[in-house]
Amino acid sequence: MKLIGLTSTSLQFIAIVAMSVAASYGFEHTQTTLQVGGLCFYRYLTYVVAIFLGYVCFSSLRKPIALTFSIALSALALSPVGFEVIELFPLVAPLLAVLMGITSVLVSPRSRGRGFFEFLLVLILPAIIAESRVGGSVQLLATVESVNYYELIAITVTVIGGYFFLRYATLANLSRLELLSSGASRSDVAEANKTSNILTILVVACACGIAAFLMAVAPIVASAFQAEASTLPLYVLGLALATGIAITTAFYIFQLSYRQTTGSLHAD
């Protein structure tokens, strides 16, 4: 049982690092012509979001820790070296994301990554917008330096796949503890783990496949309609809508199946 726990923790840590590095890579390698003080506007915005979500993550431990963290980031932004700090923020972002992930997934699993996933979505948003050329706004979306399309697919799939895996891991850890505390035998726990592992592999594979498929098909669909609606944000709108529906549906099926599995064990 200890080996299972150690393996699960190690895989969660690897997933957290992979998701953080992937999202931060897209954030660091995306630039737009719209700048504030010589920096892309979304870097200031993301710094503010990091302060807020950092508080959300650490508040699940202790409020004083969360408050100290937020005040420290705010003080750096308002200090004489604030511009330099925000300029280097893309390099610090993966470390901050890993810290958020460890805190909200490993240290406090009941928070289920609250704040961590939102921060990663904020990081990959500039890359998605820049690659999609929403609305044809030259000032906002013309890129000086950006990740290529295949890199964007890899980043998106990594974040989505990692999200589902970490959701499973935290749910599985909590359910394992609940089963043991309710007097379930080790064989019952092992059987629940086996069923959950198979189900999660399928869900993660489907989520990654759907995300990759949508991102591959979306530009083709947008090109087909370009003559009739060249200024409409078909790519991002369609991608966001379809991905949201697919992920929500897959996650709902996963949760429903998992509850049925653990519920039958409790009944036995």
Rosetta blueprint (number, residue, H / E / L):
1 M L
2 K H
3 L H
4 I H
5 G H
6 L H
7 T H
8 S H
9 T H
10 S H
11 L H
12 Q H
13 F H
14 I H
15 A H
16 I H
17 V H
18 A H
19 M H
20 S H
21 V H
22 A H
23 A H
24 S H
25 Y H
26 G H
27 F H
28 E H
29 H L
30 T L
31 Q L
32 T L
33 T L
34 L L
35 Q E
36 V E
37 G L
38 G L
39 L E
40 C E
41 F H
42 Y H
43 R H
44 Y H
45 L H
46 T H
47 Y H
48 V H
49 V H
50 A H
51 I H
52 F H
53 L H
54 G H
55 Y H
56 V H
57 C H
58 F H
59 S H
60 S L
61 L L
62 R L
63 K H
64 P H
65 I H
66 A H
67 L H
68 T H
69 F H
70 S H
71 I H
72 A H
73 L H
74 S H
75 A H
76 L H
77 A H
78 L H
79 S L
80 P L
81 V L
82 G H
83 F H
84 E H
85 V H
86 I H
87 E H
88 L L
89 F H
90 P H
91 L H
92 V H
93 A H
94 P H
95 L H
96 L H
97 A H
98 V H
99 L H
100 M H
101 G H
102 I H
103 T H
104 S H
105 V H
106 L H
107 V H
108 S L
109 P H
110 R H
111 S H
112 R L
113 G L
114 R L
115 G L
116 F H
117 F H
118 E H
119 F H
120 L H
121 L H
122 V H
123 L H
124 I H
125 L H
126 P H
127 A H
128 I H
129 I H
130 A H
131 E H
132 S H
133 R L
134 V H
135 G H
136 G H
137 S L
138 V H
139 Q H
140 L H
141 L H
142 A L
143 T L
144 V L
145 E L
146 S L
147 V L
148 N L
149 Y H
150 Y H
151 E H
152 L H
153 I H
154 A H
155 I H
156 T H
157 V H
158 T H
159 V H
160 I H
161 G H
162 G H
163 Y H
164 F H
165 F H
166 L H
167 R H
168 Y H
169 A H
170 T H
171 L H
172 A H
173 N H
174 L H
175 S H
176 R H
177 L H
178 E H
179 L H
180 L H
181 S H
182 S L
183 G L
184 A L
185 S L
186 R H
187 S H
188 D H
189 V H
190 A H
191 E H
192 A H
193 N H
194 K H
195 T H
196 S H
197 N H
198 I H
199 L H
200 T H
201 I H
202 L H
203 V H
204 V H
205 A H
206 C H
207 A H
208 C H
209 G H
210 I H
211 A H
212 A H
213 F H
214 L H
215 M H
216 A H
217 V H
218 A H
219 P H
220 I H
221 V H
222 A H
223 S H
224 A H
225 F L
226 Q L
227 A L
228 E L
229 A L
230 S L
231 T L
232 L L
233 P L
234 L H
235 Y H
236 V H
237 L H
238 G H
239 L H
240 A H
241 L H
242 A H
243 T H
244 G H
245 I H
246 A H
247 I H
248 T H
249 T H
250 A H
251 F H
252 Y H
253 I H
254 F H
255 Q H
256 L H
257 S H
258 Y H
259 R H
260 Q H
261 T H
262 T H
263 G H
264 S H
265 L H
266 H H
267 A H
268 D L
